[in-house]
């Protein structure tokens, strides 16, 4: 008999925990849940609903207890969260593959605005998120009972989840009791739910999962169910838009970074399973051989579930191919025999692919997004980007093209751009293939090799560089720390909205740096009103570039004191926030705020500005307003080194960084030919090209040198000022002295080598002529001796 009474009691207990949590300013304790979960295991519960969760999927005591729950054959149903319509907002434990994660819809079958969206962010930056929620159920204006008496209208995924838990209980009850232990488990129940769900016509897979729960269809599946393994989703169709977003928005093409699709393996045969051999790609026709596939997957499946990540690339011979590629991927899964069985249980899983392929687009239409240098919560306390948002202290949405930057991604696709994601260091891409490298809201450090290569990519290879920074102020960060009662420890931000000191290192070869102001205000640009939300200022920029400044108030700890001293009628100080310049063959644009691209807390978007920037960095198309003579820098912006933002010394940054103390290596999200290496060698391009006034970097030794790449806490790669500012500025004048787009930047440096080369050729020619004359004289002398 189904333990419905225990289910009811545990739901009442969880309701009590929720109420208590809200009464304590939303503070909850992992130990509370561990006690409840232990009770569920001890009483041999069948189904457990959890209408609560949080973003911390690295709370290991909690996560491991959920694994223990499901490994004990308890079917867990959990609400996906109420942080919609934002993407990348899945709550734990609903984002775990062994848990049935439930989203909410209204009675019109529209995704409820409050329902959290996928994708999961565990896998970033090297992989790609899984499809979640698993299913959706009605969760808006649902009539339910009060704790005391009577009824009330309820909304939230916390309401949709118990609806699915009730469906699961009904499905359990129709299976004869002697067969339940052999048939029903967290994987088989999820198979019945996702395969029986009704796919909704409007939402994509990261909004609805498999679709709306369908009791009767799931019942028909379970009625004749035999233990088996399967893949969810079982079909990736590039022609199925909008459901297959974002895959259906951008086709495959040769020369691109791998497109990764991460599916879930559901093993209804047992709590433990094994992938017996490497998955196999079976193309349906000859064109399918143009697809190069690499797989990463769970060799051991536990509890009940695993993952299959498919890395897809079009081979170089398909550079001009246009059309569809179809086929399927097969995967063999085995599990130990059940009681009374002699041999192992074996199942062949099938994932169907239908892909759209186009000829490789031109360089000017290709953008590379840097995902690698993003640090997300967890494991670190990464503060929000807009300090005006008081109810969300964490930057936890993944900062991915397909999470909180998904609106920007759609805009770029609509504008004809092809956007690829890089989850490995900057040495792991070929700059000759891309028009612009897009760096937005990045928090991590940079390997020394990355700084060298990016400088060479811009100056010699013509790569465009677009940087959108964020606030960084140490005093403000210190004020943002808080005491966490759950871990009994102080939480302090590991960096600001962006890691400005690291960005300044990266931009130092170009004479560009950001400051530590936190600027807020409205301004007009390109005929649009814009909101600058906790952005920073530009404090270094070369002469001849174009800089735009606007009046803002500084809300940083140091700036706020100055603002208090101002009267209400005082004029705000102009602060430089946008800079555009040319460096060698490439073009650079920097902007001090990313909130206008981020859908998390966006007030106004700056998509028009982004398009104008990309016009410039990709193709040197200059908007008259952005490149007006009034904004041209006759003298450089320059801030002394000791005035630039400094790193915190009280934070162990290596605990959060993918760079500090780590090895530089290109991972499986990069091109096949450089997997497992340090990336593209600098030797394939020009050597030792030098910007005026900047020390020579030996680019000829390549990226496999023995230099210590892990020691990122090095002095800044900037020109040091001398004892007095006037002397320092005169020296910096060499750095900024030439207009960045003047021919001298490119040609002037090569003048001496050209003269030396021409002189050498002339000397060689004179030497050869002289040698010929000597041979002639010797020949005539030999002839005369022979005739004597």
Buried (B, 14 or more C-beta within 10 A) or exposed (E): EBBBEBBEBBBEBBBEBBEEBEEEEEEBBBEBBBEBBEBBBEBEBBBBBBBBBBBBBEBEEBBEBBBBBBBBBBBBBBBBBBBBBBBBBBBBBBBBBBBBBBBBBBEEBBBBEBBBBBBBBBBBBBBBBBBBBBBBBBBBEBEEEEEEEEEEEBBBBBBBBBBBBBBBBEBBEEBEEEEBEBBBBBBBBBBBBBBBBBEBEEBBBBBBBBBBBBBEBBBBBBEEBEBBBBBBBBBBBBEBEBBBBBBBBBBBBBBBBBBBBBBBBBBBBBBBBBBEEEBEBEBBEEBBBBBBBBBBBBEEBBBBBBBBBBBBBBBEEBEEBEEBBBBBBBBBBBBBEEEEEEEBBEBEBEBBBBBBBBBBBEBBBBBBBBBBBBBBBBEBBBBBBBBEBEEBBBBBBBBBBBBBBBBBBBBBBEEEBBBBBBBBBBBBBBBBBBBBBBBBBBBBBBBBBBBBBBBBBBBBBBBBBBBBBBBBBBEBBEEBEEEEEEEEEEBBBBBBBBBBBBBBBBBBBBBBBBBBBBBBBBBEBEEEEBBBBBBBBBBBBBBBBBBBBBEBBBBBBBBBEEBEEEEEEEEBBEBBBBBBBBBBBBBBBBBBBBBBBBBBBBBBBBBBBBBBBBBBBBBBEBBEEBBEEEBEBEEBBBBBBEEBBBBBEEBEBBEBBBBBEBEBBBBBBBBEEBBEBBBBBBEEBBBBBBBBBBEEBEBEBBBEBEEEBBEBEEEBBBBEBEEEEEEBBEBBBEBBBBBBBEEEBBEEBEEEEEEEEEEEEEEEEEEEEEEEEEEEEEEEEEEEEEEE
